[in-house]
Amino acid sequence: MQKDNFNSAEINRYSRHFVLPGFGEGAQLKLKKAKVLVVGAGGLGCPALLYLAAAGVGEIGIVDFDLVSESNLQRQILFTIDDLGKNKAACAGTRLSSLNTHVSVKPFSQKISSTNALEILKGYDLVIDATDNFPTRYLVNDACVLLGVPLVYGSIFRYEGQVAVFNMQGSLNYRDLYPTPPGPGSVPDCEQGGVLGVLAGIIGSIQANEAIKVITGIGEPLVGKLLILDSLTLETQIITLTDRHERNNIKKLIDYDDFCGINEKKKENLSMKEVTVQELKALKDSGADFQLIDVREPHEYDICNLEGELIPQAEIPHSTDKISTSKKVVIHCRSGARSGNMVQWLEKNKGYTNLYNLKGGILAWAKEIDTSMPTY
């Protein structure tokens, strides 16, 4: 068959697609003409982006304002140690361009928000949600509903992953699965709960597969269904979702931090007592009588520590007898998030009034006090 829409290099590159039954030149041409936006270049976004570029999607947008850190490299396979400290969208764009010169790549290095989401998404045929937080998931979903763009959703936590295809010609959307967000801090993120690195590759690849199915019209996409995968047993479930007609309630983009309770959480954090790393250093140098508690996991403590007492976050509720009520107690973790949650929990549930969160956690200490300290 003469493939008039492809040059000789493309014909050679996509030869396995051309001979694939039910695919051929027609499906490949649809990929070539397609425009796909991937929101998030992390654990899910990296494999999805690699396979979309390899498959020959004509234009790929990448949205991510975050910088590459060493702890990302366990699962974010687009990046290397040479990329540490660099913007993820820009690094991903460079890598994809070197993988396939026939693909046009457009990085968006800014944070997606209610003010720019519609402008960023406009013109794309399909969006892949590879985000890791609830406000952005609801934002991307609502923008897709308003623009009439199909959305391939994915999420991972510890050993479990989920995939669904939303808003396919007015089908169910993310709000039909989760009408209301969980309380802020009630669902641990990857830093707090962990995630199996290879799971990100599996789920991200499934998202790319669903995107290719939607674009080309092959197979049966996960429309109105939710795939749940357990990486420990490799058991999968496909659940049929209920149409709650939530699309009728999506009229405009809103303040998603407020919707997800993040703004209220920020107000609580403002009222929480904190010490800076400089203040902690002064306490240590002066020999002051205070208690320093590290709520990270033992393997984190082994990488680097401030010589505090190790009480992992999960053990705090059962270890209150180890926490002083009579002197200043400074609690810390890697970044200040877990320890902040523990300070608030102890104050609310156990009546503590002498607790302080270390602002910025051990990362701030390594950056501002001891630059030779290894971080992760």
C-alpha positions, 0 to 999 in steps of 0.5 A, a space after each residue: 500500500 502506498 502511504 502518501 501521508 508519510 515520508 520514508 522515515 515515518 514509514 520505517 518507524 511506524 512499520 509495526 503499526 502499519 502491518 497491525 490488523 485493524 490499525 494500519 495507515 488510517 489509525 496511524 494518520 489519526 495519531 499523526 493529526 492528533 493533539 494530546 495534552 498531558 497534565 503532569 510529567 511525573 510518575 504517570 506522565 513520564 511513561 504516557 509521554 514516552 509511548 505517545 511520542 513513540 507512537 507518533 502523536 502529532 502534537 504533545 503538550 506537557 504541563 508541569 511547573 515542578 522541578 526534578 528531584 532525586 526522589 522522583 527518579 525512582 519512578 519518573 523515567 524520563 529524567 536522569 541525575 543530570 536533570 536534577 533541579 530543572 523544570 520537568 516539562 522542559 526536560 520532558 520536552 527535550 527528551 521526547 524531541 530526541 525520541 521522535 523528531 516527527 512529533 511536535 512538543 510544547 512544554 508549559 512550565 507554569 502551574 495550571 490554574 483556573 485562570 489559565 486552564 481553558 487557554 492551555 487546554 483549548 485546541 487539544 483533542 484529548 487530555 491525560 490527567 497525570 496529576 497527583 493532587 485533588 484540586 488539579 484533578 477537579 480543575 482539569 476535569 471541569 475544564 475538559 467538560 466545559 471544552 468537550 474534550 475527552 479525559 484519560 484519568 489515572 491515579 496511583 497509591 502504594 500498590 494500587 492504580 486506577 484508570 478511566 476515560 471520562 467526558 467521551 462525547 458527554 459521558 461520565 466525568 471525574 465528578 461522577 466517580 468522586 462528587 466531593 473531594 476527601 478532607 485535606 490531609 486525609 489521603 496521604 500523598 506519595 511522599 507520605 504513603 509511598 508508591 511502587 515505582 513500576 506501578 507508575 509505569 504500568 498505569 501510565 502506559 495504560 493511560 497511553 493505551 486508552 488515549 491511542 484507542 480514543 484517538 484511533 477508534 480501535 478497541 473499547 475504551 474505558 468509558 463509564 468504567 473504572 479499571 483498578 489494578 493491584 500490583 501485588 497480585 496483578 488482579 484487576 477489576 473493571 467497575 461500571 460507574 453510575 452516571 450522577 449527571 454531575 456534568 450539569 453542575 459544571 458551569 465554570 471553573 472555580 477556586 479548587 483549593 477552596 473546594 478541596 478544603 486547602 484554603 481552610 487547611 492553610 488557615 490552620 497552618 498559619 495558626 500552628 506554631 513553627 520554628 525555623 531551621 535557624 531557630 532550631 540550630 540556636 536551640 541545639 547550639 545553646 544546649 536548651 532543654 527541648 525534645 526533637 522528634 522525627 516522624 519520618 520512616 526508619 529508612 529515611 532516618 538512616 539517610 540523614 537525620 538531626 539526631 532527634 528521637 525517631 517516632 514514625 508518623 503512624 506510631 504517634 497516636 500510640 506513643 504519646 507517652 513518649 512526647 513531653 508535655 512540660 517542655 518545648 517539643 519540635 517535630 519534623 519530617 522531610 518537608 514539614 507536611 507530615 510533622 505539621 499534620 501530627 502537630 495539629 492532630 496532637 493539639 486537637 486530640 490530646 490537648 498539647 500546647 507545647 508543640 512546634 513544627 519545623 518549617 521546611 523540615 530536613 530539606 530546609 536544614 540541608 539547604 540553609 544550615 548543613 549543605 553537605 547533608 545528603 537529601 532524598 
